[in-house]
Structures are given as C-alpha cells and as structure tokens.
Amino acid sequence: MTFKQLGLAEPILKALQAEGYENPTPIQEQAIPILLKGKDLLGVAQTGTGKTAAFGIPILHHLYEGISLRQNKRKVKALIVTPTRELAIQIGESLTAYGKHTGLRNTVIFGGVKQGQQVRALQNGVDILIATPGRLLDLMNQGYISFRDLEFVVLDEADQMLDMGFIHDIKKIIAKLPPKRQSLFFSATMPNTIVELSRKMLGDFERVTIKPQQATAEKVEQGVYFVSKQNKPKLLVHLLNERPEDSVLVFSRTKHGANKIVKKLGQADIRAAAIHGNKSQTARQKALGDFKDGKLKVLVATDIAARGIDVEELSLVVNYDLPNVSETYVHRIGRTGRASASGIALSFCDREERPYLRDIEKLIRQEVPRMPEHPFVGDDQAQSEPEQHRSPRKQNPSNNRNGNRNNNRNRNRNKNRNRNRNQNKGGNKK
C-alpha cells in the first residue's frame, strides 16, 4: 500500500513525497483509515514505529478539508498532549513538515522556559496545539487556552506520562475536554491504570496493536558486555574510538551520571553533551540540534529526556547503565532502528545490574547476545559472568567452607564425648 491509496489530500501527499515517505508503516496503514472515518482509536505500538505520522496525517487531512484558512482568528481545533519537551518539539517539527502545503498552523508549549512567546503564539491563533501537561494546565488556568472549538485530541506516550507522575494532570485535562470530539490514545504498554484512563477518554473506539515477534524493535541488533562499574568509561571510549564517524546516543540512569560520562569522554578527547532535567531548555535544544545536524557525534541522555530524540541514521545506542524498569530498555533501543532503518544497541552490565538484565530478557523473551571479550575484562569477567557459565565449585564456595567447618566441629565433638566416657568408666572402676 502507498500513502496515495489512503485517499489523503493532495497537499499532504506532496509534503510526504518530499519527506521521502512512500509506503506507510504497519501502524500508519492500520490507523489512518480508521481515523479518516472519524472513529476514536486506541493505538498500542512500541516507539520507533511511526506513531506521529499515524495520528498527525489524518488530523491534518481533516483540518485541511474542513477549516477556513481565511479566518482572522484561528481557534485550537486539535490538541496533542505528550510527556516531554523534546517529544513535543519533535511532533511539532513533523506536523510542520507534513502540513507545509496546507496553510495550517501549529505551536508547541512546554515548561522550563518563560511563557511569553508561547502566549503570543496562542493569541495570534493556531490550529494545532502540542503541549506537555504541566504548562498546558497552567495556561488553561490563566485563561489563554480554550477548548470550545476542539475537534481532535491525542494522548501520546500515555504510559510514559504515567511513569512521570502526570496522571492527575491528565485527568484534569480530560475533564475540561468537550464531549463531542475525536480521541486518539497511544501507548507502548497497557498497565491497568492506562486501560482505566483510556476508557475515560475514548468513546466508541477501535484498537490497533502493532506487536512484533520480539518486544524490541525488529531491526535492532543487540548485545551486552559484562564489565565492572569502574571499567565502563574505558570500554565506552574504546567503542567510540572504533566508530568515530557514527552518531551515538548513550543512556545514563541519573543526571549526575550523565554529566560524569561527558567529563570522562572529554578527558579522552571525545566531544559529547548531556541532556537531562537539570539542563536549561536552551542547552537541551542546542545539544539535540547539534546531534541531529551531525555537529555532535555523542549525546548522553537520561530517560526523562530521551523521548523525542528521533535522529535519522542513528547508528548506535549504548546503555551505559541498564535501566531498572524493563520497558525502558525497549524505548531506549527504539531510538535506533527507526521505522525501516536498522541499528545497533549495546549494553554494559556490571555485577549489580545482573537482575535488571534478567528482567529485560524475560520481557523481550529472548537472551541478549553476549559480546566477545573486550580489552577491559580482567577480573571483571569473574565479577559479572552469568551464573550458568560458572563452574559449580565456584558458585557456592562459602557453602563448601561452611560444610568443612561443620564436619570438623562434629569430629571434635565426637572425640570429646569418647574421651569423657573413657574417663568416667575409669573413675567408676576405682
């Protein structure tokens, strides 16, 4: 199937062709016809499958077909709510590209920056509003945003918003929406809380589930290195030096860890930048912009900043720290292997992270391939080697020592008892 066969408006087809879009991905092929009919949709698909185009293209089509572009005051007709600033900006850029021949306007609002410019954009009139929950509620409460003319609502990456503690904000937003609307609800996973939230938001809906054979992106080649915590920086430098031309996204579990990785790479003459919640929005956007433009080859990110990093031909994702939430692993490695592209995801695993690796493998229902020995193994292999690869004697050395001690104690007790008996017998004879 091609996008032309979906019956989309000509200006949108022209823009998609310019972007190099010919054939829809599975989520797009299944979701777009449903949405063009005006039905509500519950979409379940992992990151990197093309969800933004799946909901963005039908909204642009409906608005282009039905809106009067000559009206002086644009009203918000479509609302897209998403968890992070980066993802909101990414969606805004995509909709601008898909709708560049339609005359439709969109704007993005998020926290962490002054609201003045965002308020002015709203006052000038927009057709599509992309927002993070906190800033959206704030501007709603100040009276800058009205939903009276709203026709389309999208809740994107709902499970991530739940993880980030936005559940109460989302419920407040849903309560303010007009009852007559088309609602789209997208999530990579469907825990009970998300199911309950989708029921509150959706009316008579259809469901599209894109489930690959594995829980991870199908075209991502995976691997894990066993390495001690102190040798992780050396291994990372080694891998980056082997791939100097590649764009590499490195994941850290903490903000402090991300800064530390950038510092270690700088000491090895490898330029990198970090993006996380403590960085200003200006710094985050500059780092992400340089990374997308190829001016920066290595970007270090925490999970909270990782959604919305959509880089063409991202060669390698490195899990410097394994995530303690298994689903996060799927989202991380989905940054590479986007849509039809292929990619590589390598993980570092120290001894303390072994339980995380087991949980990840249970979720994705496959063993992450073990990488061959690296220059920084040394004693680390003994520390981090999988338990099934160790000899039985090494598995429980303390048990053997304890068993020997117990045997010796029992022998000594028996000797003492025999000695006492002999002494007592001797005393009786006297």
C-alpha positions as CSV (number, residue, x, y, z in Angstrom):
1,M,0.0,0.0,0.0
2,T,1.1,3.6,-0.7
3,F,0.0,6.8,1.0
4,K,-1.7,7.8,-2.2
5,Q,-4.1,4.8,-1.9
6,L,-5.2,6.1,1.5
7,G,-7.1,9.0,-0.1
8,L,-5.2,11.8,1.5
9,A,-5.4,15.5,0.4
10,E,-3.1,16.4,-2.4
11,P,-1.0,19.0,-0.4
12,I,-0.3,16.4,2.3
13,L,0.7,13.8,-0.3
14,K,3.1,16.4,-1.9
15,A,4.7,17.0,1.5
16,L,5.1,13.3,2.3
17,Q,6.7,12.7,-1.0
18,A,9.2,15.5,-0.3
19,E,10.0,13.8,3.0
20,G,10.7,10.5,1.2
21,Y,7.5,8.8,2.6
22,E,6.2,6.2,0.1
23,N,4.7,3.3,2.0
24,P,3.1,3.6,5.4
25,T,4.4,1.6,8.3
26,P,2.1,-1.1,9.9
27,I,0.7,1.3,12.5
28,Q,0.1,4.0,9.8
29,E,-1.5,1.6,7.4
30,Q,-4.0,0.3,10.0
31,A,-4.6,3.6,12.0
32,I,-5.0,6.2,9.2
33,P,-8.1,4.6,7.5
34,I,-9.8,4.3,10.9
35,L,-9.0,8.0,11.8
36,L,-10.1,9.2,8.4
37,K,-13.6,7.7,9.2
38,G,-13.7,9.9,12.3
39,K,-13.6,7.0,14.8
40,D,-11.8,7.0,18.2
41,L,-8.6,4.9,18.4
42,L,-6.6,3.1,21.0
43,G,-3.2,2.5,19.5
44,V,-0.6,0.2,21.1
45,A,2.8,0.3,19.5
46,Q,6.4,0.5,20.6
47,T,8.5,3.5,20.0
48,G,10.0,3.9,16.5
49,T,7.0,2.5,14.6
50,G,5.8,5.8,13.1
51,K,3.1,6.8,15.5
52,T,3.4,10.6,15.0
53,A,2.6,10.3,11.3
54,A,-0.2,7.8,12.2
55,F,-2.1,10.4,14.1
56,G,-0.7,13.6,12.6
57,I,-1.6,12.9,9.0
58,P,-5.3,12.2,9.5
59,I,-5.7,15.3,11.7
60,L,-4.0,17.5,9.0
61,H,-6.3,15.9,6.4
62,H,-9.5,16.6,8.4
63,L,-8.5,20.2,9.2
64,Y,-7.4,21.0,5.7
65,E,-10.7,19.7,4.3
66,G,-12.9,21.4,6.8
67,I,-11.2,24.6,8.0
68,S,-11.5,28.1,6.6
69,L,-7.9,29.3,6.4
70,R,-9.1,32.9,5.6
71,Q,-10.5,33.4,9.1
72,N,-8.6,36.1,11.0
73,K,-8.7,34.3,14.4
74,R,-7.5,30.7,14.4
75,K,-9.0,28.5,17.1
76,V,-7.4,25.4,18.6
77,K,-9.0,22.6,16.7
78,A,-6.6,19.8,17.6
79,L,-4.7,19.1,20.9
80,I,-1.8,16.7,21.2
81,V,-0.5,16.0,24.8
82,T,2.8,14.4,25.2
83,P,5.2,13.8,28.2
84,T,8.4,15.7,27.4
85,R,9.6,18.9,25.8
86,E,11.8,17.1,23.3
87,L,8.9,14.9,22.1
88,A,6.6,17.9,21.9
89,I,9.1,19.8,19.7
90,Q,9.7,16.7,17.6
91,I,5.9,16.3,16.9
92,G,5.7,20.0,16.1
93,E,8.5,19.7,13.6
94,S,6.9,16.6,12.0
95,L,3.5,18.3,11.7
96,T,5.1,21.4,10.2
97,A,6.8,19.1,7.5
98,Y,3.6,17.1,6.8
99,G,1.4,20.2,6.6
100,K,3.7,22.7,4.9
101,H,1.4,23.0,1.9
102,T,-1.9,23.1,3.8
103,G,-1.6,26.6,5.4
104,L,-2.3,25.1,8.8
105,R,-0.5,26.4,11.9
106,N,0.8,24.6,14.9
107,T,2.6,25.7,18.0
108,V,4.4,23.9,20.9
109,I,4.1,24.8,24.6
110,F,6.1,23.3,27.4
111,G,7.6,24.2,30.8
112,G,11.1,25.2,31.7
113,V,11.0,28.4,29.7
114,K,9.2,31.8,30.1
115,Q,5.7,31.6,28.8
116,G,5.6,35.0,26.9
117,Q,6.5,33.7,23.4
118,Q,4.1,30.8,23.8
119,V,1.3,33.0,24.9
120,R,1.8,35.3,21.9
121,A,1.7,32.4,19.5
122,L,-1.7,31.3,21.1
123,Q,-3.0,34.9,20.9
124,N,-2.1,35.0,17.1
125,G,-4.2,31.9,16.6
126,V,-3.2,28.2,16.0
127,D,-5.0,25.2,14.5
128,I,-3.0,22.5,16.3
129,L,-1.6,22.7,19.8
130,I,1.2,20.4,21.0
131,A,1.7,20.6,24.8
132,T,3.3,19.0,27.8
133,P,0.7,18.5,30.7
134,G,2.1,21.0,33.3
135,R,2.4,24.0,31.0
136,L,-0.9,23.2,29.3
137,L,-2.8,23.2,32.6
138,D,-1.0,26.4,33.7
139,L,-2.0,28.3,30.6
140,M,-5.5,26.9,30.7
141,N,-5.9,28.1,34.3
142,Q,-4.7,31.6,33.2
143,G,-7.4,31.7,30.5
144,Y,-5.1,31.6,27.5
145,I,-6.4,28.3,26.1
146,S,-10.0,27.4,25.3
147,F,-11.3,24.1,24.1
148,R,-14.6,25.3,22.8
149,D,-13.7,24.7,19.2
150,L,-11.7,21.5,19.9
151,E,-12.4,18.6,17.5
152,F,-9.3,16.3,17.9
153,V,-7.4,15.1,21.0
154,V,-4.3,12.9,21.1
155,L,-2.8,11.5,24.2
156,D,0.7,10.3,23.1
157,E,3.1,8.0,25.1
158,A,0.5,7.7,27.8
159,D,2.5,5.1,29.8
160,Q,5.4,7.4,29.9
161,M,3.2,10.2,31.3
162,L,2.0,7.8,34.0
163,D,5.7,6.9,34.9
164,M,6.5,10.6,35.1
165,G,3.7,11.3,37.6
166,F,1.4,13.2,35.2
167,I,-1.7,11.1,35.9
168,H,-3.5,13.7,37.9
169,D,-2.8,16.5,35.4
170,I,-4.1,14.3,32.6
171,K,-7.3,13.6,34.4
172,K,-7.8,17.3,35.0
173,I,-7.2,18.0,31.2
174,I,-9.6,15.2,30.2
175,A,-12.3,16.7,32.5
176,K,-12.1,20.0,30.5
177,L,-12.4,18.5,27.0
178,P,-15.7,18.9,25.0
179,P,-17.7,15.7,24.9
180,K,-18.0,15.9,21.1
181,R,-14.6,15.1,19.7
182,Q,-12.4,12.5,18.1
183,S,-10.0,11.0,20.6
184,L,-6.7,9.2,20.0
185,F,-4.9,7.3,22.7
186,F,-1.4,5.9,22.1
187,S,0.7,3.9,24.5
188,A,3.6,1.4,24.2
189,T,2.3,-0.6,27.2
190,M,-1.1,-1.0,28.7
191,P,-0.9,-1.4,32.5
192,N,-4.3,-1.3,34.4
193,T,-4.1,2.4,35.1
194,I,-3.6,3.2,31.4
195,V,-6.6,1.0,30.5
196,E,-8.7,2.8,33.0
197,L,-7.6,6.2,31.7
198,S,-8.3,5.2,28.1
199,R,-11.9,4.2,29.0
200,K,-12.4,7.7,30.4
201,M,-11.1,9.4,27.3
202,L,-12.4,7.2,24.5
203,G,-15.9,6.8,23.2
204,D,-16.8,4.1,20.6
205,F,-13.3,3.2,19.7
206,E,-11.3,0.8,17.6
207,R,-8.0,-0.7,18.6
208,V,-4.8,-1.2,16.7
209,T,-2.0,-3.2,18.2
210,I,1.4,-3.5,16.5
211,K,3.2,-6.3,18.1
212,P,6.4,-7.5,16.6
213,Q,7.7,-11.1,17.2
214,Q,10.0,-9.6,19.9
215,A,9.1,-6.8,22.3
216,T,12.1,-4.8,20.9
217,A,12.5,-3.1,17.6
218,E,12.8,-5.8,15.0
219,K,15.7,-4.4,13.1
220,V,17.9,-3.5,16.1
221,E,20.9,-5.7,16.6
222,Q,21.5,-6.1,20.4
223,G,24.5,-7.1,22.5
224,V,25.7,-6.9,26.1
225,Y,29.2,-6.5,27.6
226,F,29.9,-7.7,31.1
227,V,32.1,-5.1,32.7
228,S,32.8,-3.7,36.1
229,K,31.5,-0.3,37.1
230,Q,34.9,1.3,37.2
231,N,35.8,0.0,33.7
232,K,32.7,1.2,32.0
233,P,34.3,4.6,30.9
234,K,37.3,2.8,29.4
235,L,35.0,0.4,27.4
236,L,32.9,3.3,26.2
237,V,35.9,5.3,25.0
238,H,37.2,2.1,23.3
239,L,33.9,1.6,21.4
240,L,33.6,5.2,20.4
241,N,37.2,5.3,19.1
242,E,36.3,2.2,17.0
243,R,33.3,4.1,15.4
244,P,34.5,7.7,15.1
245,E,32.1,8.6,12.3
246,D,28.9,7.2,13.9
247,S,26.2,9.1,15.8
248,V,26.0,7.5,19.2
249,L,23.3,8.0,21.9
250,V,24.4,7.0,25.4
251,F,21.9,6.4,28.2
252,S,22.7,7.1,31.8
253,R,20.4,6.2,34.7
254,T,21.0,9.6,36.5
255,K,21.6,13.2,35.8
256,H,24.9,13.2,37.7
257,G,26.0,10.1,35.9
258,A,25.3,11.7,32.5
259,N,27.5,14.7,33.4
260,K,30.2,12.4,34.7
261,I,30.2,10.4,31.4
262,V,30.6,13.6,29.4
263,K,33.5,14.6,31.6
264,K,35.2,11.2,31.2
265,L,34.8,11.4,27.4
266,G,36.2,14.9,27.3
267,Q,39.3,13.6,29.1
268,A,39.7,11.2,26.2
269,D,39.3,14.0,23.6
270,I,35.8,12.8,22.7
271,R,33.3,15.7,22.4
272,A,29.9,15.0,24.0
273,A,27.0,16.8,25.5
274,A,24.4,15.8,28.1
275,I,20.7,16.4,28.2
276,H,18.6,15.8,31.3
277,G,16.1,17.5,33.5
278,N,18.6,19.9,35.2
279,K,19.7,21.3,31.9
280,S,18.1,24.5,30.7
281,Q,15.7,24.2,27.7
282,T,18.1,26.3,25.6
283,A,21.0,24.0,26.4
284,R,18.9,20.9,25.7
285,Q,17.7,22.1,22.4
286,K,21.2,23.2,21.3
287,A,22.7,19.8,22.2
288,L,19.9,18.0,20.5
289,G,20.1,20.3,17.4
290,D,23.8,19.8,17.1
291,F,23.3,16.0,17.4
292,K,20.7,15.9,14.7
293,D,22.7,18.1,12.4
294,G,25.8,15.9,12.8
295,K,27.9,18.6,14.5
296,L,27.9,16.5,17.7
297,K,28.6,12.7,17.4
298,V,27.9,11.7,21.0
299,L,24.9,12.6,23.0
300,V,24.4,11.4,26.6
301,A,20.8,11.4,27.9
302,T,18.7,10.3,30.8
303,D,15.4,8.5,30.2
304,I,13.3,11.5,31.0
305,A,15.0,13.5,28.2
306,A,15.1,10.6,25.7
307,R,11.6,10.6,24.3
308,G,11.5,12.7,21.1
309,I,15.1,12.0,20.1
310,D,14.4,11.0,16.5
311,V,17.6,11.1,14.6
312,E,17.9,9.8,11.0
313,E,20.6,7.1,10.7
314,L,21.3,6.9,14.4
315,S,23.9,4.1,14.3
316,L,24.4,3.1,17.8
317,V,22.6,3.2,21.2
318,V,24.7,2.4,24.3
319,N,23.0,1.5,27.6
320,Y,25.9,2.7,29.8
321,D,23.6,1.9,32.8
322,L,21.0,-0.8,32.4
323,P,17.5,0.6,33.3
324,N,15.8,-0.8,36.4
325,V,12.5,-0.7,34.5
326,S,12.5,-3.3,31.8
327,E,10.1,-1.5,29.4
328,T,12.5,1.4,29.4
329,Y,15.1,-0.8,27.7
330,V,12.6,-1.2,24.8
331,H,12.1,2.5,24.5
332,R,15.8,3.2,24.7
333,I,16.9,0.9,21.9
334,G,14.0,2.0,19.8
335,R,15.9,5.3,19.3
336,T,17.8,3.4,16.7
337,G,16.2,1.2,14.0
338,R,13.5,3.8,13.5
339,A,10.8,2.9,11.0
340,S,12.5,0.8,8.3
341,A,16.1,1.6,9.3
342,S,18.4,-0.8,11.1
343,G,20.6,-0.1,14.1
344,I,22.7,-1.5,16.9
345,A,22.1,-1.3,20.7
346,L,24.9,-2.3,23.1
347,S,24.5,-2.6,26.9
348,F,27.0,-2.5,29.7
349,C,26.2,-4.8,32.6
350,D,28.1,-4.8,35.9
351,R,27.5,-7.4,38.7
352,E,24.8,-5.3,40.4
353,E,22.9,-4.9,37.2
354,R,22.5,-8.7,36.6
355,P,18.9,-8.8,37.9
356,Y,18.0,-5.9,35.6
357,L,19.3,-7.9,32.6
358,R,17.3,-11.0,33.7
359,D,14.1,-8.9,33.9
360,I,14.8,-7.4,30.4
361,E,15.3,-10.8,28.9
362,K,12.1,-12.0,30.5
363,L,10.2,-9.1,29.0
364,I,11.6,-9.4,25.4
365,R,11.5,-13.2,25.6
366,Q,15.0,-13.6,24.3
367,E,18.5,-13.6,25.5
368,V,20.5,-10.5,24.7
369,P,23.5,-11.8,22.8
370,R,26.8,-11.8,24.8
371,M,29.5,-9.8,23.2
372,P,33.1,-11.3,22.9
373,E,35.8,-10.4,25.4
374,H,36.9,-6.8,25.4
375,P,40.3,-5.2,26.5
376,F,38.9,-4.4,30.0
377,V,37.8,-7.8,31.2
378,G,40.5,-8.7,33.7
379,D,38.7,-9.7,37.0
380,D,35.5,-8.1,35.7
381,Q,34.5,-11.3,33.9
382,A,34.6,-13.2,37.1
383,Q,32.5,-10.5,38.8
384,S,29.9,-10.1,36.0
385,E,29.9,-13.5,34.3
386,P,26.4,-15.1,34.1
387,E,25.9,-17.7,36.9
388,Q,25.2,-20.5,34.4
389,H,28.6,-20.1,32.9
390,R,30.5,-20.6,36.2
391,S,31.6,-24.0,37.5
392,P,29.6,-25.5,40.3
393,R,32.5,-25.3,42.7
394,K,32.8,-21.5,42.2
395,Q,29.1,-20.9,42.6
396,N,29.0,-21.7,46.3
397,P,32.5,-21.6,47.8
398,S,31.2,-20.3,51.1
399,N,28.9,-23.3,51.4
400,N,31.8,-25.7,50.9
401,R,33.9,-23.9,53.5
402,N,30.9,-23.9,56.0
403,G,30.4,-27.6,55.3
404,N,34.0,-28.4,56.0
405,R,33.9,-26.3,59.2
406,N,30.8,-28.2,60.4
407,N,32.3,-31.6,59.6
408,N,35.5,-30.7,61.7
409,R,33.3,-29.5,64.6
410,N,31.3,-32.7,64.6
411,R,34.5,-34.8,64.6
412,N,35.9,-32.8,67.6
413,R,32.6,-33.2,69.5
414,N,32.6,-37.0,69.0
415,K,36.3,-37.2,70.1
416,N,35.4,-35.2,73.3
417,R,32.4,-37.4,74.0
418,N,34.5,-40.6,73.7
419,R,37.2,-39.1,75.9
420,N,34.7,-38.2,78.6
421,R,33.1,-41.7,78.5
422,N,36.5,-43.3,79.0
423,Q,37.4,-41.1,81.9
424,N,34.0,-41.8,83.6
425,K,34.5,-45.6,83.2
426,G,38.0,-45.3,84.7
427,G,36.6,-43.4,87.7
428,N,33.9,-46.0,88.4
429,K,36.5,-48.8,88.5
430,K,38.5,-47.0,91.1
